[in-house]
Amino acid sequence: MTDTPILQFVDVVKSFGAGVAEVYALRGVNLAVDPGEVIAVMGPSGCGKSTLLHLAGALETPSAGRVLVAGDDLAGLTLHQQAALRRRDVGYVFQRLNLVPSLTAVENVMLPLELDGVASRAARGVAIEAMHTVGLEQQLDRYPDDFSGGQQQRIAIARAIVGERRVLLADEPTGSLDTANADQVVELLATLPERFGTAVVLVTHEPRFASYADRIIFLRDGSIIDESSASDVPPSIEPLVGMLR
């Protein structure tokens, strides 16, 4: 671990609407994630989990407070710089994958590199390495629909880690997978810190997946209400999960 968090929330507030229609998604959130740390975020639907990831990935801006990646305040970045951050430093894995159906598997993984100006041949080489990392080594020129759900999620993870990403944000990445594939995907995510030093922030409803994390953050009504370490699972997590439902 280093003294500087790779991802930090400082008194972050996020609201939508105004006046009587104003709704708070996050209220005064403080969170620091170190390089190579795995953080699981749990809580009921609508508690602010996805909003937290959107802010961390510069997909939204806070209403108040600061979000920093490697010490840089995201609010101080231009839209171009925020897009570059998502291509180079912060990877995002969505539950719905968001793969481009008209691109092959390897072309999907190449996309962030090519958008960043990397030559096609070089981008393909790096993309193939990323796909090998997630256990896909054959038929890389097939289209996403030719792969199983679990394989498609691996393609999405390869796209999220291609290059030298320092943070990976995963929003319920197992939601559409069967148990066996879901377990494999989370086990894969849990290996990234040791292999590449990547910090992982995983939003999940599943206590067994949260047990892979170094820390578990519990959100409710936009606020962090508790925090547990992996050594506390399952004794302390089950009562909290029950309370959050």
C-alpha positions in Angstrom: 0.0 0.0 0.0 1.1 3.6 -0.5 0.4 6.8 1.4 -1.7 8.2 -1.5 -5.1 6.5 -2.1 -5.6 5.7 -5.8 -9.3 6.6 -5.3 -10.7 9.0 -2.7 -14.1 10.5 -1.9 -14.0 13.6 0.4 -17.3 14.8 1.8 -19.1 13.8 -1.4 -22.7 14.7 -2.0 -24.7 13.9 -5.1 -28.2 15.1 -5.6 -30.6 15.2 -8.5 -33.4 17.7 -9.1 -33.9 20.9 -7.2 -36.2 22.3 -4.5 -38.9 20.0 -3.2 -38.0 17.6 -6.0 -34.4 17.3 -5.0 -33.3 13.7 -4.2 -30.0 12.8 -2.6 -28.1 9.8 -4.0 -25.0 10.3 -1.8 -24.7 12.2 1.5 -21.3 13.2 2.8 -19.4 10.1 1.7 -15.8 9.7 2.7 -13.8 6.8 1.3 -10.2 6.0 0.5 -9.1 3.1 -1.7 -5.5 2.1 -1.8 -3.6 0.7 -4.8 -4.2 -3.0 -5.1 -7.1 -3.0 -2.6 -10.4 -4.8 -3.2 -13.4 -2.9 -1.9 -16.9 -4.5 -2.0 -19.9 -2.1 -1.8 -23.2 -3.4 -0.5 -26.6 -2.0 0.2 -30.2 -2.1 -0.9 -31.4 -0.9 -4.3 -31.4 2.8 -4.6 -28.9 3.4 -1.8 -26.3 5.1 -4.1 -24.0 2.2 -5.0 -24.1 2.8 -8.8 -23.9 6.6 -8.3 -20.7 6.1 -6.3 -19.1 4.2 -9.2 -20.3 6.7 -11.7 -18.6 9.5 -9.8 -15.4 7.4 -9.4 -15.4 6.9 -13.2 -16.0 10.6 -14.0 -19.3 9.6 -15.6 -21.1 12.1 -13.3 -19.9 15.0 -11.2 -20.5 15.5 -7.4 -22.9 18.2 -6.2 -20.5 18.9 -3.4 -17.2 17.5 -2.2 -14.3 16.0 -4.2 -13.5 12.8 -6.0 -9.8 12.2 -6.6 -8.0 9.5 -8.7 -4.3 9.3 -7.9 -4.5 12.6 -6.1 -6.1 14.4 -9.1 -9.5 16.1 -8.4 -11.8 14.9 -11.2 -13.7 18.2 -11.1 -10.6 20.0 -12.3 -10.4 17.9 -15.5 -11.8 18.9 -18.8 -14.2 16.5 -20.5 -11.4 15.4 -22.8 -9.2 14.7 -19.8 -12.0 12.8 -18.1 -12.4 10.6 -21.2 -8.7 10.0 -21.3 -8.8 8.9 -17.6 -11.5 6.3 -18.5 -9.4 5.0 -21.4 -6.1 4.9 -19.5 -6.6 4.7 -15.7 -10.1 3.7 -14.7 -11.8 0.6 -16.2 -15.5 0.0 -15.9 -17.4 -3.4 -16.0 -21.1 -3.1 -16.4 -23.7 -5.7 -15.6 -25.1 -5.3 -19.1 -21.6 -5.6 -20.6 -22.0 -2.8 -23.2 -19.9 -4.8 -25.8 -20.2 -3.5 -29.3 -21.9 -6.3 -31.3 -20.5 -5.2 -34.6 -16.9 -5.6 -33.4 -15.2 -8.9 -32.7 -14.1 -9.8 -29.2 -10.5 -8.6 -29.7 -11.7 -5.4 -31.5 -13.9 -4.7 -28.4 -10.9 -5.0 -26.2 -8.7 -2.9 -28.6 -11.2 -0.1 -28.6 -10.0 2.0 -25.6 -6.4 1.8 -26.9 -7.3 2.8 -30.5 -9.5 5.7 -29.2 -6.3 6.8 -27.3 -4.3 6.8 -30.5 -2.5 3.5 -30.3 -1.8 2.0 -33.7 -4.0 -1.0 -34.6 -1.3 -3.6 -34.7 0.1 -2.6 -31.3 -3.4 -2.3 -29.8 -4.2 -5.8 -31.0 -1.1 -7.2 -29.3 -2.0 -5.6 -26.0 -5.6 -6.6 -26.3 -4.7 -10.3 -26.9 -2.5 -10.2 -23.8 -5.5 -8.9 -21.8 -7.7 -11.6 -23.2 -5.2 -14.2 -22.2 -5.3 -12.7 -18.7 -9.0 -13.4 -18.4 -8.6 -16.9 -19.8 -9.7 -16.4 -23.4 -7.1 -17.5 -25.9 -8.9 -18.8 -28.9 -11.4 -17.6 -31.5 -10.8 -14.0 -30.6 -12.1 -12.8 -33.9 -15.6 -14.1 -33.3 -18.4 -11.6 -32.4 -19.7 -11.2 -28.9 -23.0 -13.1 -29.6 -20.9 -16.1 -30.5 -19.7 -16.4 -26.9 -21.5 -17.5 -23.7 -22.6 -15.0 -21.1 -19.6 -15.8 -18.9 -17.2 -15.5 -21.8 -18.8 -12.1 -22.8 -18.2 -10.9 -19.2 -14.6 -11.9 -19.5 -14.3 -9.9 -22.7 -15.8 -6.9 -20.9 -13.2 -7.4 -18.1 -10.4 -7.6 -20.6 -11.6 -4.3 -22.1 -11.7 -2.8 -18.7 -8.1 -3.8 -17.7 -6.4 -3.4 -21.1 -3.3 -1.2 -20.9 -2.3 -0.2 -17.4 -5.6 0.6 -15.6 -5.1 1.5 -12.0 -8.7 1.2 -10.9 -11.4 -1.2 -12.0 -15.1 -0.4 -11.2 -17.4 -3.4 -11.4 -21.2 -2.7 -11.1 -23.0 -6.0 -10.3 -20.9 -7.8 -12.9 -22.4 -11.2 -12.1 -26.1 -10.2 -12.2 -26.9 -11.9 -15.5 -24.6 -15.0 -14.9 -25.3 -18.4 -13.5 -23.7 -19.5 -10.3 -20.6 -21.2 -11.8 -19.8 -18.3 -14.2 -20.5 -15.7 -11.5 -18.0 -17.4 -9.2 -15.4 -17.5 -11.9 -15.8 -13.9 -12.8 -15.4 -12.7 -9.2 -12.5 -15.0 -8.6 -10.9 -13.4 -11.7 -11.5 -9.9 -10.4 -10.0 -10.8 -7.1 -6.7 -11.8 -8.8 -6.1 -8.4 -10.5 -4.6 -6.6 -7.5 -1.9 -9.2 -7.0 -1.2 -9.6 -10.7 -1.3 -6.0 -11.8 -1.7 -3.8 -8.7 -5.1 -2.8 -9.8 -7.6 -1.6 -7.2 -11.1 -3.1 -7.6 -14.3 -1.6 -6.4 -17.1 -4.2 -6.7 -20.8 -3.5 -6.2 -22.5 -6.7 -5.2 -25.6 -8.0 -3.4 -23.9 -11.4 -2.7 -22.1 -11.9 0.6 -20.0 -14.7 -0.8 -18.6 -12.3 -3.4 -18.0 -9.6 -0.9 -15.9 -12.1 1.1 -13.2 -11.7 -1.6 -12.7 -8.1 -0.6 -10.2 -6.5 1.8 -13.0 -4.3 3.0 -16.8 -4.2 2.7 -18.6 -0.9 2.7 -22.3 -0.8 3.5 -24.4 2.0 2.0 -27.9 3.0 3.1 -29.8 6.1 2.0 -26.7 7.5 0.3 -24.5 7.2 3.4 -21.8 4.8 4.5 -23.3 3.2 7.6 -20.7 0.5 8.4 -17.5 -1.0 7.2 -16.1 -4.6 7.7 -12.9 -6.4 6.9 -12.9 -9.8 5.2 -11.9 -11.4 8.5 -15.3 -10.3 9.8 -17.1 -12.5 7.2 -19.5 -14.2 7.8 -20.1 -13.3 11.5 -20.8 -9.6 11.0 -21.9 -9.4 7.4 -25.0 -11.5 7.6 -26.9 -9.4 10.2 -26.0 -6.3 8.2 -27.1 -7.8 4.9 -30.4 -8.7 6.5 -30.8 -5.2 7.9 -30.1 -3.7 4.5 -32.7 -5.7 2.6 
